Amino acid sequence: MSYFGKELQSVDLLWRLRGGRDGLLFSCSECRKTVSLRRLAEELIAELGLQCPRCGEGKLCYRTSSPFLGCDRFPACRYTLDLQ
């Protein structure tokens, strides 16, 4: 499984959810690396390649102003899906 372009070496590490200046983060208990939940969501949505249900042409992408998915063909297509 790829994780920001790198292979996960161990999945049995303890990850902690904590707050940071850029929002919520996962931090590894051993190596102290952190992963932004926003970046994780962006990568997951891009990897899934979800097609827009309204126009059928665009792909859904993660928007951060208030977490939602939107069509990448905006403003031609204004489909949104609230994530809150």
C-alpha positions as CSV (number, residue, x, y, z in Angstrom):
1,M,0.0,0.0,0.0
2,S,1.5,3.3,-1.0
3,Y,1.4,6.2,1.5
4,F,2.4,9.5,0.1
5,G,4.6,7.8,-2.4
6,K,6.4,5.6,0.2
7,E,5.7,2.0,1.2
8,L,4.4,1.3,4.7
9,Q,7.0,-0.9,6.4
10,S,5.0,-1.7,9.5
11,V,1.3,-1.4,10.1
12,D,1.4,-2.4,13.8
13,L,2.7,0.9,15.1
14,L,0.6,3.1,17.4
15,W,-0.7,6.2,15.6
16,R,-2.0,9.0,17.7
17,L,-4.5,11.6,16.5
18,R,-3.5,15.1,17.7
19,G,-4.1,18.8,16.7
20,G,-1.5,20.8,14.9
21,R,-1.3,24.3,13.3
22,D,-2.5,22.8,10.0
23,G,-5.5,20.9,11.6
24,L,-5.6,17.3,12.7
25,L,-2.6,15.1,12.4
26,F,-1.7,11.4,12.9
27,S,1.7,11.0,14.6
28,C,3.7,7.8,14.8
29,S,4.6,6.7,18.3
30,E,8.1,5.4,17.3
31,C,9.5,7.7,14.6
32,R,7.5,10.8,15.4
33,K,6.5,11.3,11.7
34,T,3.2,13.1,11.2
35,V,0.6,12.9,8.5
36,S,-2.0,15.6,7.9
37,L,-5.6,14.2,7.7
38,R,-6.2,16.8,5.0
39,R,-3.4,15.4,2.8
40,L,-4.5,11.9,3.5
41,A,-8.0,12.7,2.4
42,E,-6.8,14.5,-0.7
43,E,-4.6,11.5,-1.7
44,L,-7.4,8.9,-1.0
45,I,-10.0,10.8,-3.1
46,A,-7.5,11.2,-6.0
47,E,-6.5,7.6,-5.9
48,L,-10.2,6.4,-5.9
49,G,-10.9,8.6,-9.0
50,L,-14.6,9.1,-8.2
51,Q,-16.5,10.4,-11.1
52,C,-18.9,13.3,-10.7
53,P,-22.5,12.0,-10.5
54,R,-24.0,15.2,-12.0
55,C,-21.9,15.9,-15.1
56,G,-20.4,12.4,-15.6
57,E,-17.2,14.0,-17.0
58,G,-15.3,15.4,-14.0
59,K,-13.6,13.7,-11.1
60,L,-14.4,14.5,-7.5
61,C,-11.7,16.3,-5.6
62,Y,-11.2,17.3,-1.9
63,R,-11.8,21.0,-1.1
64,T,-10.6,22.4,2.2
65,S,-12.5,25.6,2.9
66,S,-15.1,23.6,4.7
67,P,-14.4,20.0,4.0
68,F,-16.3,18.8,1.0
69,L,-15.9,17.0,-2.3
70,G,-16.4,19.0,-5.5
71,C,-16.3,18.4,-9.2
72,D,-12.9,19.4,-10.8
73,R,-14.8,20.9,-13.7
74,F,-15.9,23.9,-11.5
75,P,-17.4,26.4,-12.5
76,A,-18.9,24.4,-15.4
77,C,-20.2,21.9,-12.9
78,R,-21.1,22.9,-9.4
79,Y,-21.7,19.5,-7.8
80,T,-20.6,19.3,-4.1
81,L,-20.9,16.7,-1.4
82,D,-20.6,18.0,2.2
83,L,-18.3,15.9,4.4
84,Q,-19.3,17.3,7.8
